[in-house]
């Protein structure tokens, strides 16, 4: 038995003191549970495979689509989460060692948190500010959700200090990357714009689905570099993630934005999902 000092007390090393805690050696997925299924599960599993390759991890055999759904169903039932819930799947490297890992084998845990209902086009609009103290650039890890999330934690603390819901992160070229929780889009005239994955943003599942939806319809969508000035000159701004869906941004700093076109788009897209 290994002994450690935990908050000033000598005790046995807890099972949770693993490589996820010590080195951030892993990744996570946040998924939406909806009436007995995981929305966009195939897309989530593809991103999990990208993350596992980047981190040189072997995904556990129990993470097939069928078994993930079965485990999520058991967890949702046991916790009385209902038909609408947020699932977080955390995958981390097994074993010990220091920076030089001893294995590619991985373990995982799943958590659930009830949600009030399905995506809502009338959701409360968010407020945002620009975070400039840290940048996030494109890398082999930037498109996936690694456990080491300090840039987002610090950006969220900054947003709270500024009394905003979200902070917008930039890369080293001062291009817009994403918000603390979501991918970001702007609406201008008859087009919708969003930063490309090469800007450094997460390859968001909802982002991917919305882009595919818009490429078949109007308004037209374009992935391109976006500056802070582009945001300020936009007609509307909105953000997306798999849990909240489309959330309009009503204010960036002192600049206010309309939200109706974002809400209309949300209503159209949700009909194709539900």
C-alpha positions as CSV (number, residue, x, y, z in Angstrom):
1,X,0.0,0.0,0.0
2,X,1.3,3.4,-1.0
3,X,1.1,6.2,1.6
4,X,0.8,9.9,0.9
5,X,0.0,13.2,2.6
6,X,-3.5,14.3,1.6
7,X,-4.5,17.7,2.9
8,X,-2.1,17.4,5.8
9,X,-3.1,13.8,6.7
10,X,-1.1,10.6,6.2
11,X,-3.3,8.1,4.4
12,X,-3.4,5.5,1.7
13,X,-3.1,6.8,-1.8
14,X,-6.6,7.1,-3.2
15,X,-7.6,5.4,-6.5
16,X,-8.3,8.8,-8.1
17,X,-4.6,9.8,-7.9
18,X,-3.9,8.6,-11.4
19,X,-2.2,9.9,-14.5
20,X,-5.2,12.1,-15.3
21,X,-4.7,14.0,-12.1
22,X,-0.9,14.0,-12.1
23,X,-0.2,14.7,-15.7
24,X,-3.5,15.5,-17.5
25,X,-2.7,12.4,-19.5
26,X,-6.1,11.9,-21.2
27,X,-9.1,13.4,-22.9
28,X,-12.8,13.8,-22.4
29,X,-16.0,14.0,-24.4
30,X,-19.2,15.8,-23.4
31,X,-22.3,14.3,-25.0
32,X,-26.0,14.8,-24.9
33,X,-28.3,12.0,-23.7
34,X,-31.7,12.3,-25.3
35,X,-34.5,9.8,-24.9
36,X,-32.4,6.7,-24.6
37,X,-29.6,7.6,-27.1
38,X,-26.5,9.6,-27.3
39,X,-26.9,12.4,-29.9
40,X,-24.3,12.4,-32.6
41,X,-22.6,9.3,-31.2
42,X,-20.7,8.3,-34.4
43,X,-19.2,11.8,-34.5
44,X,-18.2,11.7,-30.9
45,X,-16.5,8.3,-31.4
46,X,-14.6,9.5,-34.4
47,X,-13.2,12.4,-32.3
48,X,-12.4,10.0,-29.5
49,X,-10.3,8.0,-32.0
50,X,-8.5,11.2,-33.1
51,X,-7.8,12.0,-29.5
52,X,-6.5,8.5,-28.7
53,X,-4.2,8.5,-31.7
54,X,-2.8,12.0,-30.8
55,X,-2.2,10.8,-27.2
56,X,-1.0,7.4,-28.2
57,X,-3.7,5.6,-26.2
58,X,-5.5,2.4,-26.9
59,X,-9.2,2.9,-26.4
60,X,-10.9,0.4,-24.0
61,X,-12.8,-2.3,-25.7
62,X,-16.0,-1.3,-23.8
63,X,-16.2,2.0,-25.8
64,X,-18.1,0.6,-28.8
65,X,-21.2,2.5,-29.8
66,X,-23.5,-0.2,-28.4
67,X,-21.7,-0.5,-25.1
68,X,-21.4,3.2,-24.6
69,X,-25.1,3.6,-25.1
70,X,-25.8,0.7,-22.7
71,X,-23.6,2.1,-20.0
72,X,-25.1,5.6,-20.5
73,X,-28.6,4.1,-20.2
74,X,-27.7,2.3,-16.9
75,X,-26.1,5.4,-15.5
76,X,-29.0,7.7,-16.4
77,X,-31.5,5.2,-14.9
78,X,-29.5,4.7,-11.7
79,X,-29.2,8.4,-11.2
80,X,-32.8,9.3,-12.3
81,X,-31.3,11.7,-14.9
82,X,-34.4,11.4,-17.1
83,X,-34.6,11.8,-20.9
84,X,-32.3,14.8,-21.1
85,X,-28.8,14.8,-19.6
86,X,-25.1,15.8,-20.1
87,X,-22.7,12.9,-20.2
88,X,-19.0,13.4,-19.6
89,X,-16.7,10.5,-20.6
90,X,-13.1,10.9,-19.3
91,X,-10.4,8.6,-20.8
92,X,-7.0,8.5,-19.2
93,X,-3.8,6.4,-19.4
94,X,-3.4,3.5,-17.1
95,X,-0.4,2.7,-14.9
96,X,2.2,4.9,-13.3
97,X,5.5,6.4,-14.4
98,X,6.5,10.0,-14.8
99,X,6.5,11.8,-18.2
100,X,7.6,8.6,-19.9
101,X,4.4,6.5,-19.7
102,X,4.5,2.8,-19.1
103,X,1.6,1.7,-21.2
104,X,-0.8,2.7,-24.0
105,X,-3.7,1.1,-22.1
106,X,-6.5,3.4,-20.9
107,X,-9.2,3.5,-18.4
108,X,-12.3,5.6,-18.3
109,X,-15.2,7.0,-16.2
110,X,-18.6,8.4,-17.2
111,X,-20.6,11.0,-15.3
112,X,-24.1,12.3,-15.9
113,X,-25.9,15.5,-15.0
114,X,-29.6,16.1,-15.7
115,X,-30.6,18.8,-18.2
116,X,-33.9,20.7,-18.2
117,X,-35.0,19.7,-21.7
118,X,-34.1,19.6,-25.4
119,X,-32.3,22.4,-27.3
120,X,-34.3,25.6,-27.0
121,X,-34.2,28.3,-29.7
122,X,-35.4,30.8,-27.1
123,X,-32.4,30.1,-24.8
124,X,-31.1,33.1,-22.9
125,X,-28.5,35.0,-25.0
126,X,-24.9,35.1,-23.7
127,X,-22.6,38.0,-23.1
128,X,-18.9,37.8,-23.9
129,X,-15.5,39.5,-23.6
130,X,-12.1,39.0,-25.2
131,X,-9.4,37.1,-23.3
132,X,-5.8,38.1,-24.3
133,X,-3.7,36.7,-21.4
134,X,-3.2,33.3,-23.0
135,X,-3.4,32.2,-26.7
136,X,-4.5,28.9,-28.1
137,X,-2.8,27.8,-31.4
138,X,-3.3,24.9,-33.8
139,X,-1.5,21.7,-32.8
140,X,-2.1,17.9,-32.9
141,X,-4.1,18.4,-29.6
142,X,-6.0,21.6,-30.3
143,X,-9.0,20.0,-32.0
144,X,-9.7,17.5,-29.1
145,X,-10.7,18.0,-25.5
146,X,-7.6,17.2,-23.4
147,X,-7.9,17.0,-19.7
148,X,-5.4,19.8,-19.3
149,X,-7.9,22.6,-19.7
150,X,-6.2,25.5,-17.8
151,X,-6.6,28.1,-20.7
152,X,-10.3,27.6,-20.5
153,X,-10.4,27.7,-16.7
154,X,-8.4,30.9,-16.7
155,X,-10.5,32.4,-19.5
156,X,-13.7,31.5,-17.6
157,X,-12.4,33.1,-14.4
158,X,-11.6,36.3,-16.5
159,X,-15.1,36.3,-17.9
160,X,-16.6,36.0,-14.4
161,X,-14.5,39.0,-13.3
162,X,-15.8,41.0,-16.3
163,X,-19.4,39.8,-15.4
164,X,-19.7,38.0,-18.7
165,X,-20.9,34.5,-19.5
166,X,-18.1,33.7,-21.9
167,X,-14.6,34.7,-22.9
168,X,-13.4,34.5,-26.5
169,X,-9.9,33.0,-26.9
170,X,-7.5,34.1,-29.6
171,X,-4.5,32.5,-31.2
172,X,-1.0,34.0,-31.5
173,X,-2.0,35.7,-34.7
174,X,-4.8,37.5,-32.9
175,X,-7.4,35.5,-34.8
176,X,-10.6,34.3,-33.0
177,X,-10.5,30.7,-31.9
178,X,-13.5,29.9,-29.8
179,X,-15.2,30.7,-26.5
180,X,-14.5,29.1,-23.2
181,X,-17.3,26.4,-23.8
182,X,-18.1,26.6,-27.5
183,X,-17.3,27.2,-31.1
184,X,-18.1,30.7,-32.4
185,X,-20.0,31.9,-35.5
186,X,-20.8,35.3,-36.9
187,X,-23.6,36.4,-39.2
188,X,-23.1,39.2,-41.7
189,X,-25.5,40.0,-44.4
190,X,-26.4,36.7,-46.1
191,X,-23.5,34.6,-44.8
192,X,-22.4,32.8,-41.7
193,X,-18.7,32.6,-40.8
194,X,-16.7,30.4,-38.4
195,X,-13.0,29.9,-37.7
196,X,-11.4,26.8,-39.3
197,X,-10.1,24.0,-37.2
198,X,-6.6,25.2,-38.2
199,X,-7.2,28.4,-36.2
200,X,-6.8,26.2,-33.1
201,X,-10.4,25.6,-32.2
202,X,-12.0,22.4,-30.9
203,X,-13.4,20.3,-33.8
204,X,-16.9,20.7,-32.2
205,X,-19.5,18.0,-32.9
206,X,-22.4,20.4,-33.1
207,X,-20.2,22.7,-35.2
208,X,-19.6,19.9,-37.7
209,X,-23.3,19.1,-37.9
210,X,-24.3,22.7,-38.3
211,X,-21.7,23.3,-41.0
212,X,-23.1,20.3,-43.0
213,X,-26.6,21.6,-42.5
214,X,-25.8,25.1,-43.7
215,X,-23.8,23.9,-46.8
216,X,-27.0,22.5,-48.2
217,X,-29.1,25.6,-47.4
218,X,-29.0,29.3,-46.9
219,X,-27.5,31.3,-45.3
220,X,-24.2,30.4,-47.0
221,X,-21.4,29.3,-44.7
222,X,-17.7,30.0,-45.0
223,X,-14.8,28.8,-42.7
224,X,-12.1,31.5,-42.6
225,X,-9.9,33.5,-40.3
226,X,-11.9,35.9,-38.1
227,X,-10.5,38.9,-36.4
228,X,-11.9,40.6,-33.3
229,X,-12.9,43.5,-35.6
230,X,-14.9,41.0,-37.7
231,X,-16.8,40.1,-34.6
232,X,-17.5,43.7,-33.7
233,X,-18.8,44.4,-37.3
234,X,-21.0,41.4,-37.4
235,X,-24.8,41.6,-37.6
236,X,-25.1,38.7,-35.1
237,X,-22.9,36.3,-33.1
238,X,-23.7,32.9,-31.7
239,X,-21.9,30.0,-30.2
240,X,-22.5,26.2,-30.4
241,X,-21.8,23.1,-28.4
242,X,-23.4,19.6,-28.2
243,X,-24.9,20.3,-24.8
244,X,-26.5,23.8,-25.3
245,X,-26.9,23.8,-29.0
246,X,-27.0,27.3,-30.6
247,X,-26.7,30.2,-28.1
248,X,-26.9,33.8,-29.4
249,X,-24.3,36.3,-28.1
250,X,-26.2,39.5,-27.4
251,X,-23.2,41.6,-26.2
252,X,-19.4,41.6,-26.8
253,X,-17.8,44.1,-24.5
254,X,-20.0,47.3,-25.0
255,X,-21.3,46.2,-28.5
256,X,-24.8,44.8,-28.6
257,X,-26.1,42.4,-31.3
258,X,-29.4,41.2,-32.6
259,X,-30.3,37.6,-32.0
260,X,-33.4,36.8,-34.2
261,X,-31.5,35.3,-37.2
262,X,-29.5,33.0,-34.9
263,X,-32.7,31.9,-33.2
264,X,-34.4,31.2,-36.5
265,X,-31.5,29.2,-37.6
266,X,-31.6,27.2,-34.3
267,X,-35.3,26.4,-34.8
268,X,-34.7,25.1,-38.3
269,X,-31.7,23.0,-37.3
270,X,-33.3,21.5,-34.2
271,X,-36.1,20.2,-36.3
272,X,-33.6,18.2,-38.3
273,X,-32.0,16.8,-35.1
274,X,-35.0,15.8,-32.9
